[in-house]
């Protein structure tokens, strides 16, 4: 994993927020994949409104991400939904916390223990 972001309480993901994440991702890719980094990167995301917004599309083009078309249904493309998130949900099941930091700490500990 290259980028994990925790959305602040009460905030929703919109095109502006998503575009800021794309900039962070590009910076991380430049730092970690310096030799493999090219001008144009292939990028695949789903059809969420924040992903389809014109502002997002412009930011993707500006950053040099080339977007692949996302098929209407393809379980092969969302491995995190089938491999990663069910395990994380099991880890968090039955836990109650009134502090976001506790949930984030448990999540990050669990993610650190995952293999590629």
DSSP file (Angstrom, degrees, kcal/mol; ACC not computed):
  #  RESIDUE AA STRUCTURE BP1 BP2  ACC     N-H-->O    O-->H-N    N-H-->O    O-->H-N    TCO  KAPPA ALPHA  PHI   PSI    X-CA   Y-CA   Z-CA
    1    1 A X              0   0    0      0, 0.0     3,-0.1     0, 0.0   115,-0.0   0.000 360.0 360.0 360.0 139.6    0.0    0.0    0.0
    2    2 A X        +     0   0    0      1,-0.3     2,-0.4    30,-0.0    30,-0.0   0.756 360.0  24.9-105.6 -32.7    1.2    3.4   -0.9
    3    3 A X        -     0   0    0      2,-0.0     2,-0.4    25,-0.0    -1,-0.3  -0.984  52.9-179.9-143.0 127.0   -1.4    5.7    0.6
    4    4 A X        -     0   0    0     -2,-0.4     2,-0.4    -3,-0.1     0, 0.0  -0.994  11.9-173.9-122.4 132.4   -3.9    5.4    3.4
    5    5 A X        -     0   0    0     -2,-0.4     2,-0.6     2,-0.0    -2,-0.0  -0.991  14.8-153.1-130.1 134.6   -6.2    8.3    4.2
    6    6 A X        -     0   0    0     -2,-0.4     2,-0.3     0, 0.0    -2,-0.0  -0.929  21.5-134.8-108.0 115.4   -8.7    8.6    7.1
    7    7 A X        -     0   0    0     -2,-0.6     3,-0.1     1,-0.1     6,-0.1  -0.504  26.1-114.1 -70.0 127.0  -11.6   10.9    6.2
    8    8 A X    >   -     0   0    0     -2,-0.3     3,-1.9     1,-0.1    -1,-0.1  -0.277  42.7 -87.2 -60.7 147.3  -12.3   13.3    9.1
    9    9 A X  T 3  S+     0   0    0      1,-0.3    -1,-0.1     3,-0.0     3,-0.1  -0.246 113.0  17.4 -55.0 138.4  -15.7   12.9   10.8
   10   10 A X  T 3  S+     0   0    0      1,-0.3     2,-0.3    -3,-0.1    -1,-0.3   0.356 100.5 112.3  82.5  -6.4  -18.5   14.7    9.1
   11   11 A X    <   -     0   0    0     -3,-1.9     2,-0.3    -4,-0.0    -1,-0.3  -0.751  51.4-153.3-100.4 147.5  -16.6   15.2    5.9
   12   12 A X        -     0   0    0     -2,-0.3     2,-0.7    -3,-0.1     5,-0.1  -0.830  26.3-103.8-114.7 157.4  -17.6   13.6    2.6
   13   13 A X        +     0   0    0     -2,-0.3     2,-0.2     4,-0.1    37,-0.2  -0.704  50.5 163.5 -81.6 119.4  -15.4   12.7   -0.3
   14   14 A X     >  -     0   0    0     -2,-0.7     4,-2.7    36,-0.1     5,-0.2  -0.686  55.0 -87.4-123.5-179.1  -16.0   15.2   -3.1
   15   15 A X  H  > S+     0   0    0     -2,-0.2     4,-2.5     1,-0.2     5,-0.2   0.880 125.7  51.1 -60.8 -39.5  -14.0   16.0   -6.2
   16   16 A X  H  > S+     0   0    0      2,-0.2     4,-1.7     1,-0.2    -1,-0.2   0.932 113.0  44.3 -64.6 -46.1  -11.8   18.6   -4.4
   17   17 A X  H  > S+     0   0    0      1,-0.2     4,-1.5     2,-0.2    -2,-0.2   0.929 114.9  49.0 -63.9 -45.2  -10.9   16.2   -1.6
   18   18 A X  H  X S+     0   0    0     -4,-2.7     4,-1.9     1,-0.2    -2,-0.2   0.890 107.7  54.7 -63.1 -40.0  -10.3   13.3   -4.0
   19   19 A X  H  X S+     0   0    0     -4,-2.5     4,-1.8    -5,-0.2    -1,-0.2   0.875 104.9  54.0 -61.9 -37.1   -8.1   15.6   -6.2
   20   20 A X  H  X S+     0   0    0     -4,-1.7     4,-1.9     1,-0.2    -1,-0.2   0.865 107.2  51.4 -66.1 -34.2   -5.9   16.4   -3.2
   21   21 A X  H  X S+     0   0    0     -4,-1.5     4,-2.7     2,-0.2    -1,-0.2   0.880 105.9  55.0 -67.2 -37.5   -5.4   12.7   -2.6
   22   22 A X  H  X S+     0   0    0     -4,-1.9     4,-2.4     2,-0.2    -2,-0.2   0.890 106.8  50.3 -62.8 -38.9   -4.4   12.2   -6.2
   23   23 A X  H  X S+     0   0    0     -4,-1.8     4,-2.2     2,-0.2    -1,-0.2   0.925 110.9  49.2 -64.4 -43.8   -1.7   14.9   -5.7
   24   24 A X  H  X S+     0   0    0     -4,-1.9     4,-2.3     1,-0.2    -2,-0.2   0.918 110.7  51.0 -60.2 -43.2   -0.5   13.1   -2.6
   25   25 A X  H  X S+     0   0    0     -4,-2.7     4,-2.8     1,-0.2    -2,-0.2   0.914 108.3  51.0 -61.7 -43.9   -0.4    9.8   -4.5
   26   26 A X  H  X S+     0   0    0     -4,-2.4     4,-2.3     1,-0.2    -1,-0.2   0.915 110.4  49.7 -60.9 -42.7    1.7   11.3   -7.3
   27   27 A X  H  X S+     0   0    0     -4,-2.2     4,-1.9     2,-0.2    -1,-0.2   0.904 112.0  48.1 -62.3 -41.7    4.2   12.6   -4.8
   28   28 A X  H  X S+     0   0    0     -4,-2.3     4,-2.8     2,-0.2     5,-0.3   0.915 110.9  50.8 -65.3 -43.3    4.4    9.2   -3.1
   29   29 A X  H  X S+     0   0    0     -4,-2.8     4,-2.5     1,-0.2    -2,-0.2   0.901 108.5  51.9 -62.0 -40.8    4.9    7.5   -6.4
   30   30 A X  H  < S+     0   0    0     -4,-2.3    -1,-0.2    -5,-0.2    -2,-0.2   0.904 114.9  42.8 -61.3 -41.0    7.7    9.9   -7.4
   31   31 A X  H  < S+     0   0    0     -4,-1.9     3,-0.4    -5,-0.2    -2,-0.2   0.889 124.2  32.7 -73.7 -40.1    9.5    9.2   -4.1
   32   32 A X  H  < S+     0   0    0     -4,-2.8    -2,-0.2     1,-0.2    -3,-0.2   0.760 127.3  36.1 -91.2 -26.7    9.0    5.4   -3.9
   33   33 A X  S  X S+     0   0    0     -4,-2.5     4,-1.6    -5,-0.3     3,-0.4  -0.188  70.7 144.4-120.0  39.3    9.1    4.5   -7.6
   34   34 A X  T  4 S+     0   0    0     -3,-0.4     3,-0.3     1,-0.3    -1,-0.2   0.858  75.7  41.0 -49.9 -46.7   11.7    7.0   -8.8
   35   35 A X  T  4 S+     0   0    0      1,-0.2    -1,-0.3    -3,-0.2    -2,-0.1   0.816 120.9  42.5 -74.9 -30.1   13.2    4.7  -11.4
   36   36 A X  T  4 S+     0   0    0     -3,-0.4     2,-0.3    -6,-0.1    -1,-0.2   0.501  87.2 114.9 -93.4  -4.5    9.9    3.2  -12.6
   37   37 A X     <  +     0   0    0     -4,-1.6     2,-0.2    -3,-0.3     4,-0.1  -0.498  42.7 179.3 -73.2 128.1    8.1    6.5  -12.7
   38   38 A X        -     0   0    0     -2,-0.3    -2,-0.1     2,-0.1     3,-0.0  -0.734  42.2-103.6-120.5 172.2    7.0    7.6  -16.1
   39   39 A X  S    S+     0   0    0     -2,-0.2     2,-0.5     1,-0.2    -1,-0.1   0.893 107.9  44.6 -63.2 -39.7    5.1   10.6  -17.4
   40   40 A X        -     0   0    0     25,-0.1     2,-0.4    -3,-0.0    25,-0.2  -0.926  69.5-171.5-114.9 126.3    1.9    8.7  -17.9
   41   41 A X  E     -a   65   0A   0     23,-2.3    25,-4.5    -2,-0.5     2,-0.4  -0.905  25.3-122.0-113.9 141.9    0.6    6.3  -15.4
   42   42 A X  E     -a   66   0A   0     -2,-0.4     2,-0.4    23,-0.2    25,-0.2  -0.685  33.3-170.7 -81.5 134.5   -2.4    3.9  -15.9
   43   43 A X  E     -a   67   0A   0     23,-2.8    25,-2.5    -2,-0.4     2,-0.5  -0.992  10.2-172.4-134.2 129.9   -5.1    4.6  -13.3
   44   44 A X        +     0   0    0     -2,-0.4     2,-0.3    23,-0.2    25,-0.1  -0.983  17.4 150.4-125.5 124.1   -8.1    2.5  -12.5
   45   45 A X        -     0   0    0     -2,-0.5    -2,-0.0    23,-0.4    25,-0.0  -0.913  42.4 -96.6-140.7 171.3  -10.9    3.6  -10.2
   46   46 A X        -     0   0    0     -2,-0.3    -1,-0.1     1,-0.1    26,-0.1  -0.027  42.1 -94.3 -82.1-170.3  -14.6    3.0   -9.9
   47   47 A X        +     0   0    0     25,-0.1    -1,-0.1     4,-0.1     5,-0.1  -0.045  65.3 147.8 -99.1  32.0  -17.4    5.1  -11.1
   48   48 A X    >>  -     0   0    0      1,-0.1     4,-1.8     3,-0.1     3,-1.0  -0.313  61.1-111.4 -62.5 150.5  -18.1    7.0   -7.9
   49   49 A X  H 3> S+     0   0    0      1,-0.3     4,-1.3     2,-0.2    -1,-0.1   0.870 118.2  53.5 -54.1 -40.8  -19.3   10.6   -8.4
   50   50 A X  H 34 S+     0   0    0      1,-0.2    -1,-0.3     2,-0.2     6,-0.1   0.811 110.2  49.0 -65.4 -27.5  -16.1   12.1   -7.0
   51   51 A X  H <4 S+     0   0    0     -3,-1.0    -1,-0.2     1,-0.2    -2,-0.2   0.802 113.8  44.7 -79.7 -30.5  -14.1   10.0   -9.5
   52   52 A X  H  < S+     0   0    0     -4,-1.8    -2,-0.2    -5,-0.1    -1,-0.2   0.596  85.0 119.4 -89.2 -12.1  -16.3   11.0  -12.5
   53   53 A X  S  X S-     0   0    0     -4,-1.3     4,-2.4    -5,-0.2     3,-0.2  -0.169  72.0-123.3 -58.8 147.1  -16.4   14.7  -11.7
   54   54 A X  H  > S+     0   0    0      1,-0.2     4,-2.5     2,-0.2     5,-0.2   0.882 112.0  55.3 -58.7 -40.7  -15.0   17.1  -14.3
   55   55 A X  H  > S+     0   0    0      1,-0.2     4,-2.0     2,-0.2    -1,-0.2   0.886 109.3  47.7 -61.1 -38.8  -12.6   18.6  -11.7
   56   56 A X  H  > S+     0   0    0     -3,-0.2     4,-2.8     2,-0.2    -2,-0.2   0.922 110.3  51.2 -67.5 -44.3  -11.2   15.1  -10.9
   57   57 A X  H  X S+     0   0    0     -4,-2.4     4,-2.1     1,-0.2    -2,-0.2   0.893 110.8  48.9 -61.1 -39.8  -10.8   14.3  -14.6
   58   58 A X  H  X S+     0   0    0     -4,-2.5     4,-2.5     2,-0.2    -1,-0.2   0.903 111.5  49.3 -65.8 -40.6   -8.9   17.5  -15.2
   59   59 A X  H  X S+     0   0    0     -4,-2.0     4,-2.4     2,-0.2    -2,-0.2   0.906 109.5  51.9 -66.3 -41.1   -6.6   16.8  -12.2
   60   60 A X  H  X>S+     0   0    0     -4,-2.8     5,-2.5     2,-0.2     4,-0.7   0.925 112.1  46.1 -59.3 -45.1   -5.9   13.3  -13.4
   61   61 A X  H ><5S+     0   0    0     -4,-2.1     3,-0.8     1,-0.2    -2,-0.2   0.914 111.8  51.4 -64.5 -42.5   -4.9   14.6  -16.8
   62   62 A X  H 3<5S+     0   0    0     -4,-2.5    -1,-0.2     1,-0.2    -2,-0.2   0.884 110.6  48.6 -60.7 -39.9   -2.8   17.3  -15.3
   63   63 A X  H 3<5S-     0   0    0     -4,-2.4    -1,-0.2    -5,-0.1    -2,-0.2   0.585 117.6-112.4 -79.4  -9.7   -1.0   14.7  -13.1
   64   64 A X  T <<5 +     0   0    0     -3,-0.8   -23,-2.3    -4,-0.7     2,-0.5   0.657  65.3 147.3  88.1  15.8   -0.4   12.5  -16.1
   65   65 A X  E   < -a   41   0A   0     -5,-2.5     2,-0.7   -25,-0.2    -1,-0.3  -0.750  37.8-150.3 -84.8 126.9   -2.7    9.6  -15.0
   66   66 A X  E     -a   42   0A   0    -25,-4.5   -23,-2.8    -2,-0.5     2,-0.4  -0.884  17.1-138.6 -97.6 117.6   -4.3    7.9  -17.9
   67   67 A X  E     -a   43   0A   0     -2,-0.7     2,-0.3   -25,-0.2   -23,-0.2  -0.608   8.0-147.5 -84.3 130.9   -7.6    6.5  -16.8
   68   68 A X        -     0   0    0    -25,-2.5   -23,-0.4    -2,-0.4     2,-0.2  -0.692  30.6-101.7 -88.4 147.3   -8.8    3.1  -17.9
   69   69 A X        -     0   0    0     -2,-0.3     2,-0.6   -25,-0.1    -1,-0.1  -0.478  33.4-136.3 -67.2 138.5  -12.4    2.5  -18.4
   70   70 A X        -     0   0    0     -2,-0.2    -1,-0.1   -24,-0.0   -24,-0.0  -0.871  16.7-128.3 -99.5 122.0  -14.0    0.7  -15.5
   71   71 A X        -     0   0    0     -2,-0.6     3,-0.2     1,-0.1    -1,-0.0  -0.318  24.3-112.1 -65.2 153.3  -16.4   -2.1  -16.5
   72   72 A X  S    S+     0   0    0      1,-0.2     2,-0.3   -26,-0.1    -1,-0.1   0.846 102.2  10.4 -56.2 -36.1  -19.8   -2.0  -14.9
   73   73 A X        +     0   0    0      4,-0.0    -1,-0.2     0, 0.0     2,-0.2  -0.922  69.9 144.7-148.0 119.0  -19.1   -5.2  -12.9
   74   74 A X    >   -     0   0    0     -2,-0.3     3,-1.8    -3,-0.2     4,-0.3  -0.655  20.3-174.0-154.8  94.3  -15.8   -6.9  -12.6
   75   75 A X  G >  S+     0   0    0      1,-0.3     3,-1.0    -2,-0.2     7,-0.1   0.731  83.4  70.5 -63.3 -20.7  -14.9   -8.5   -9.2
   76   76 A X  G 3  S+     0   0    0      1,-0.2     3,-0.3     2,-0.1    -1,-0.3   0.725  95.1  55.1 -66.8 -19.6  -11.4   -9.3  -10.5
   77   77 A X  G <  S+     0   0    0     -3,-1.8     2,-0.2     1,-0.2    -1,-0.2   0.533  99.7  58.4 -93.5  -6.5  -10.6   -5.6  -10.3
   78   78 A X    X>  +     0   0    0     -3,-1.0     3,-1.0    -4,-0.3     4,-0.8  -0.488  54.4 155.7-122.9  63.4  -11.5   -4.9   -6.7
   79   79 A X  H >>>S+     0   0    0     -3,-0.3     4,-3.0     1,-0.3     5,-0.7   0.824  70.3  64.2 -58.0 -33.6   -9.3   -7.3   -4.7
   80   80 A X  I 34>S+     0   0    0      1,-0.2     5,-2.9     2,-0.2     6,-0.3   0.859  98.1  55.2 -62.0 -33.7   -9.5   -5.1   -1.6
   81   81 A X  I <45S+     0   0    0     -3,-1.0    -1,-0.2     1,-0.2     5,-0.2   0.821 119.6  31.2 -66.9 -30.0  -13.2   -5.8   -1.4
   82   82 A X  I <<5S+     0   0    0     -4,-0.8    -2,-0.2    -3,-0.6    -1,-0.2   0.727 134.0  21.9-102.6 -26.0  -12.7   -9.5   -1.3
   83   83 A X  I  X5S+     0   0    0     -4,-3.0     4,-0.6    -5,-0.2    -3,-0.2   0.813 126.5  33.0-109.9 -46.9   -9.3  -10.0    0.4
   84   84 A X  I  ><S+     0   0    0     -5,-0.7     4,-1.8    -4,-0.2     3,-0.3   0.967 113.5  47.3 -83.5 -55.7   -8.5   -7.0    2.5
   85   85 A X  H  ><S+     0   0    0     -5,-2.9     4,-2.8     1,-0.2     5,-0.2   0.843 105.8  56.2 -65.8 -37.4  -11.6   -5.5    3.9
   86   86 A X  H  > S+     0   0    0     -6,-0.3     4,-2.0    -5,-0.2    -1,-0.2   0.920 110.0  47.8 -60.3 -39.3  -13.3   -8.7    5.2
   87   87 A X  H  X S+     0   0    0     -4,-0.6     4,-1.9    -3,-0.3    -1,-0.2   0.894 112.6  48.4 -65.2 -40.0  -10.2   -9.5    7.3
   88   88 A X  H  X S+     0   0    0     -4,-1.8     4,-1.8     2,-0.2    -2,-0.2   0.897 108.7  53.7 -67.1 -40.2  -10.1   -5.9    8.6
   89   89 A X  H  X S+     0   0    0     -4,-2.8     4,-1.3     1,-0.2    -2,-0.2   0.899 107.7  51.2 -61.3 -39.9  -13.8   -6.1    9.5
   90   90 A X  H  < S+     0   0    0     -4,-2.0     3,-0.2     1,-0.2    -1,-0.2   0.906 108.4  52.4 -61.4 -41.5  -13.2   -9.3   11.5
   91   91 A X  H  < S+     0   0    0     -4,-1.9    -1,-0.2     1,-0.2    -2,-0.2   0.852 115.6  39.9 -63.3 -35.5  -10.4   -7.5   13.3
   92   92 A X  H >< S+     0   0    0     -4,-1.8     3,-1.9    -5,-0.1    -1,-0.2   0.614  87.1 120.0 -90.6 -13.4  -12.6   -4.6   14.3
   93   93 A X  T 3< S+     0   0    0     -4,-1.3     3,-0.1     1,-0.3    -3,-0.0  -0.275  82.9   8.8 -59.0 131.5  -15.8   -6.7   15.0
   94   94 A X  T 3  S+     0   0    0      1,-0.3     2,-0.3     0, 0.0    -1,-0.3   0.353  96.9 125.2  82.8  -6.0  -17.0   -6.4   18.6
   95   95 A X    <   -     0   0    0     -3,-1.9     2,-0.4     2,-0.0    -1,-0.3  -0.684  41.4-165.1 -87.0 138.6  -14.6   -3.5   19.4
   96   96 A X        +     0   0    0     -2,-0.3     2,-0.4    -3,-0.1    -3,-0.0  -0.990  13.8 166.9-124.5 130.7  -16.2   -0.3   20.7
   97   97 A X        -     0   0    0     -2,-0.4    -2,-0.0     1,-0.1     3,-0.0  -0.999  31.2-162.9-144.7 139.3  -14.2    2.9   20.8
   98   98 A X  S    S+     0   0    0     -2,-0.4     2,-0.5     1,-0.0     3,-0.1   0.387  79.3  73.4 -98.0   2.4  -15.2    6.5   21.4
   99   99 A X    >>  -     0   0    0      1,-0.1     4,-1.2     0, 0.0     3,-0.7  -0.967  67.3-151.1-121.6 128.5  -11.9    7.7   19.9
  100  100 A X  H 3> S+     0   0    0     -2,-0.5     4,-2.7     1,-0.2     5,-0.2   0.864  96.6  65.0 -60.0 -36.4  -11.0    7.7   16.3
  101  101 A X  H 3> S+     0   0    0      1,-0.2     4,-2.4     2,-0.2    -1,-0.2   0.844  98.9  52.9 -59.4 -34.9   -7.3    7.3   17.1
  102  102 A X  H <> S+     0   0    0     -3,-0.7     4,-2.2     2,-0.2    -1,-0.2   0.926 110.8  45.8 -66.6 -44.2   -8.0    3.9   18.7
  103  103 A X  H  X S+     0   0    0     -4,-1.2     4,-2.5     1,-0.2    -2,-0.2   0.913 113.4  50.0 -65.0 -42.3   -9.7    2.6   15.6
  104  104 A X  H  X S+     0   0    0     -4,-2.7     4,-2.9     2,-0.2     5,-0.2   0.907 109.9  51.1 -62.6 -42.2   -6.9    4.0   13.4
  105  105 A X  H  X S+     0   0    0     -4,-2.4     4,-2.2    -5,-0.2    -2,-0.2   0.918 112.0  45.9 -63.1 -44.0   -4.2    2.4   15.6
  106  106 A X  H  X S+     0   0    0     -4,-2.2     4,-2.3     2,-0.2    -2,-0.2   0.920 114.1  49.7 -63.8 -43.5   -5.9   -1.0   15.4
  107  107 A X  H  X S+     0   0    0     -4,-2.5     4,-2.8     1,-0.2    -2,-0.2   0.932 112.2  46.3 -61.5 -47.6   -6.4   -0.6   11.6
  108  108 A X  H  X S+     0   0    0     -4,-2.9     4,-2.4     2,-0.2    -1,-0.2   0.873 111.3  52.1 -66.5 -36.7   -2.8    0.4   11.0
  109  109 A X  H  X S+     0   0    0     -4,-2.2     4,-1.0    -5,-0.2    -1,-0.2   0.926 112.7  45.9 -62.5 -43.8   -1.5   -2.5   13.2
  110  110 A X  H >< S+     0   0    0     -4,-2.3     3,-0.6     1,-0.2     4,-0.3   0.927 112.7  49.4 -64.9 -45.5   -3.6   -4.9   11.2
  111  111 A X  H >< S+     0   0    0     -4,-2.8     3,-1.5     1,-0.2    -1,-0.2   0.882 105.9  57.3 -62.4 -38.6   -2.5   -3.5    7.8
  112  112 A X  H 3< S+     0   0    0     -4,-2.4    -1,-0.2     1,-0.3    -2,-0.2   0.801 103.4  55.4 -62.3 -28.1    1.2   -3.6    8.8
  113  113 A X  T << S+     0   0    0     -4,-1.0    -1,-0.3    -3,-0.6     2,-0.2   0.512  88.0 101.0 -83.3  -4.6    0.8   -7.3    9.4
  114  114 A X    <   -     0   0    0     -3,-1.5     2,-0.3    -4,-0.3   -30,-0.0  -0.540  65.9-136.8 -82.9 146.6   -0.6   -8.0    5.9
  115  115 A X              0   0    0     -2,-0.2    -2,-0.1     1,-0.1    -1,-0.0  -0.680 360.0 360.0 -98.7 157.7    1.6   -9.4    3.2
  116  116 A X              0   0    0     -2,-0.3    -1,-0.1  -115,-0.0    -2,-0.0   0.468 360.0 360.0 -70.0 360.0    1.7   -8.2   -0.4
